[in-house]
Amino acid sequence: MADMVAMGRSLIADPLLPEKASQGREKDIVHCIGCAQGCFDNLFKLKHVECLCNPLAGYENQARAGRTSAPKKVMVIGGGAAGMTAALAAHDKGHQVSIHEKTGRLGGQLFLAAAPPGREEFAQFARDLARQVELRHIPVIFNSMVDEALIQAEKPDHIILAAGSSPFIPELPGLDLPHVAHAWDVLENKVPTGTRVAVIGGGAVGVETALFLAEKGTLSTDMVKFLLVNRAEDPETLYEMATKGSKTILLIEMMDKIGKDIGKSTKWGMMQDLGRFGIQTLTGSKVARITPEGLEVEQGGTNSADQGRHRCPGRRVKTRYPIGISLKRYRHSL
Ligand code: SF4
């Protein structure tokens, strides 16, 4: 029985939320996914608010062009976040749009972004966008690899290429060894990862992949609750079981800090999780080669694998780390 209900980020992500809710259209709401990437992170950079889920947020006046008087045929290649959003924008301006998606579902790399712990809501965004596409009856052609013949047959006026980003693969001796895997394959549980893992690259993807692996073998929230309410274990033991998984993980970064490309509002929590899960970090360290037994690392800065006790400024030290699997570093632009 409130006189007023205030919402913050939910209304940035979907300004029509109150209208949709009052009409009983909850399924049509585009949810805030709590990423903080466009709102809080921008505020920390003294920029105006934007939103990962709403490209018009912060650009309402500039971006609201009216409907076109000359509708065009638009082919969107890729049914991920960018492809679906572009298709929605083109449709809303009156164009005739179709989406060609090479897999059997919409969402693309949002599902990769949803894999690390605490990032599950990225999958909700994939579902919300797919719902918006469905609501507008935009045709989606699944399992469609667009080639020249298809383009000739369809004859679109415009093509929007939103086929997703590709991993950045550094040149590194040993990348072709069988125990080396791409982070994307790891996040999709496509490859076994053993018990000793080195993650090469301590940016956002490296940190999230390390946390994803560190969570393997830990107790789930439901299990912790079950054991707690039944007083099966003391809280200390439960904490251990919730944070100590089945893998030993080493995160290696060339620069002097881990997570330089992670926004301020989420970085602190992720850095805490690295400590909580016992993930070792090694900064100022360049992987020189991957060997069948492990890694050769050149260090010229702080060695944080041994808790920062050892500094070797200006010195290049080659160290060998035995591992089970290493991950190629990659960049993505979600
Ligand atoms: S940027 Fe992320 S956290 Fe902020 S309002 Fe948008 S979806 Fe929510």
Residues whose N, C-alpha, C, O or C-beta is under 5 A from the ligand:
A	BS01	SF4	R9 I12 A13 H31 C32 I33 G34 C35 A36 Q37 G38 C39 E50 C51 L52 C53
